[in-house]
Amino acid sequence: MAKRADCFAVWAKYGAHTDRSMYDRLIRISHWTADDIRREKNYATEAKGIEPDFICERSIAELLELA
């Protein structure tokens, strides 16, 4: 979204590691519609080709290194 808005883009890489079985459970109990789930999956696919301006490997506090 940041790149689409022509803003500085940060990827919180530390939050990208998910347990697939837990994600599947979340989908089953969520209020999301089938369209919501499709849209969320499309966002993930689209993001694969986007390069962030900065990557936080361990914590959002790493942004302080930029100051």
C-alpha positions in Angstrom: 0.0 0.0 0.0 2.8 2.4 0.8 4.4 2.0 -2.6 1.0 2.6 -4.3 0.6 5.8 -2.4 4.2 6.8 -3.3 5.3 6.6 0.4 8.3 5.2 2.1 7.7 1.5 2.4 8.7 -0.6 5.4 8.4 -4.4 5.6 8.1 -5.9 9.0 9.8 -9.2 7.9 9.6 -10.6 11.5 5.8 -10.7 11.2 5.8 -12.7 7.9 6.5 -16.1 9.4 3.2 -17.8 10.0 2.0 -21.3 10.8 -0.1 -22.3 7.8 -2.3 -24.6 9.9 -3.1 -21.7 12.3 -3.9 -19.4 9.4 -6.3 -22.0 8.0 -8.0 -22.2 11.4 -8.3 -18.4 11.5 -9.9 -18.4 8.1 -12.4 -21.0 9.2 -13.6 -19.1 12.3 -13.3 -15.6 10.8 -16.2 -13.4 9.7 -14.4 -13.0 6.3 -16.4 -13.7 3.3 -15.0 -15.8 0.4 -14.4 -12.5 -1.4 -12.4 -11.1 1.6 -10.2 -14.2 1.6 -9.6 -14.0 -2.1 -8.7 -10.3 -1.8 -6.3 -11.0 1.0 -4.6 -13.7 -0.9 -4.3 -11.4 -3.9 -2.6 -8.8 -1.8 0.0 -11.3 -0.8 0.6 -12.3 -4.4 0.9 -8.7 -5.5 3.4 -7.9 -2.7 5.9 -10.5 -3.9 7.0 -8.2 -6.7 7.4 -5.1 -4.6 10.7 -4.0 -3.0 10.4 -2.1 0.3 12.6 0.9 1.1 13.5 -0.6 4.5 13.2 -4.0 6.1 12.7 -4.6 9.8 14.2 -8.0 10.5 13.6 -8.3 14.3 11.5 -5.3 15.5 9.8 -2.1 14.4 12.4 -0.3 16.7 14.9 -0.9 13.8 13.3 2.2 12.2 15.1 4.3 14.8 18.3 3.4 13.0 17.1 5.6 10.1 17.0 8.8 12.2 
